[in-house]
């Protein structure tokens, strides 16, 4: 996996965590849900990259 992919996935995860935290602080359930969805999406992308790396023998 490229370092760029790692950074993009981590940024998406952190954005999701921030959205979730702001949503909880402001009692905004929609923002909490969006944050959790962003985190899940980043996790799925990361898992896909890990599978590709394992298949290609990169790690």
C-alpha positions as CSV (number, residue, x, y, z in Angstrom):
1,X,0.0,0.0,0.0
2,X,1.2,3.4,-0.8
3,X,1.9,6.0,1.9
4,X,-0.7,8.2,0.3
5,X,-3.4,5.6,0.8
6,X,-2.4,5.3,4.4
7,X,-2.7,9.0,4.9
8,X,-6.0,9.3,3.1
9,X,-7.5,6.4,5.2
10,X,-6.2,7.9,8.4
11,X,-7.5,11.3,7.5
12,X,-10.9,9.9,6.7
13,X,-10.9,8.0,10.0
14,X,-10.0,11.1,12.0
15,X,-12.6,13.2,10.2
16,X,-15.2,10.6,11.2
17,X,-14.0,10.7,14.8
18,X,-14.3,14.5,14.8
19,X,-17.8,14.4,13.3
20,X,-18.9,11.9,15.9
21,X,-17.4,13.9,18.8
22,X,-19.0,17.1,17.6
23,X,-22.3,15.3,17.0
24,X,-22.2,14.0,20.5
25,X,-21.3,17.4,22.0
26,X,-24.1,19.1,20.1
27,X,-26.6,16.3,20.5
28,X,-26.8,15.9,16.7
29,X,-27.6,12.2,16.0
30,X,-27.2,12.7,12.2
31,X,-23.6,14.0,12.6
32,X,-22.8,11.1,15.0
33,X,-24.0,8.7,12.4
34,X,-22.0,10.4,9.6
35,X,-18.9,10.2,11.7
36,X,-19.4,6.5,12.4
37,X,-20.0,5.9,8.7
38,X,-16.8,7.7,7.8
39,X,-14.8,5.7,10.3
40,X,-16.3,2.4,9.0
41,X,-15.6,3.4,5.4
42,X,-12.0,4.1,6.2
43,X,-11.7,0.8,8.0
44,X,-13.0,-1.1,5.0
45,X,-10.6,0.7,2.7
46,X,-7.7,-0.1,5.0
47,X,-8.7,-3.8,5.2
48,X,-8.9,-3.9,1.4
49,X,-5.4,-2.4,1.1
50,X,-4.1,-4.9,3.7
51,X,-5.6,-7.8,1.6
52,X,-4.0,-6.5,-1.6
53,X,-0.6,-6.1,0.2
54,X,-0.8,-9.7,1.6
55,X,-1.6,-11.0,-1.9
56,X,1.2,-9.1,-3.5
57,X,3.7,-9.9,-0.7
58,X,4.3,-6.2,0.2
59,X,4.4,-6.8,3.9
